[in-house]
């Protein structure tokens, strides 16, 4: 790809992003169609939503035949990723209501009948688990609770205005927990841009391209407890990327490199 093609593609993607348009590739459409064919899709989506998604991802007979040629081998046994609380909590969040929740901690302690404001459901690719982000009204603190630790959850109906009044507090606490890092792709690995972006696909990010220096810069936004997973991705990419902003990540990578080097420079036992 020459320089003018790269600039054109970057400008095209930027304008689509500004317009709120997300282009879907045929591979992504085929992947989504395959996921919707899974029996668990009926538990995740409402019937009307599932029917609409299946109509939008309906493929021609030739495309469907091509997909069936792929055979998955040596698959590891996958743990159950679906939680029965997802649909209930999603409905409560969309309805802007409060919850009364009984949940345990990782150490086994159980907190009963805690009133709170449900804010968001998130799925962690790093830990392969669903989480509920909610505001505990007794402590006025935002808590992230794994769904598998929730014993029970009840809906408490309130006015939308009251629900909205808690959102600034929640947003402020979440912003305080967020971190930012800038990662540069080493120029000779620009051809592997798609692979590198895939490694950070589960994080909020922006990608900037400098046409003069031919350098891509990825700006990542993440929570503090996701730092270890980002470090593992950076180690996986090796020489392809370099951290240019975020002193804490730089220090951790330097420590890892020093420890690895020391292991191979120690005298043999």
PyMOL commands that set and color helices and strands:
alter all, ss='L'
color gray80, all
select helices_A, chain A and resi 3-18+26-36+41-44+47-56+61-68+85-94+147-149+160-165+167-177+187-199+224-240+247-265
alter helices_A, ss='H'
color red, helices_A
select strands_A, chain A and resi 98-104+110-124+129-136+141-146+150-156+178-185+204-210+215-223+241-245
alter strands_A, ss='S'
color yellow, strands_A
deselect
rebuild
show_as cartoon
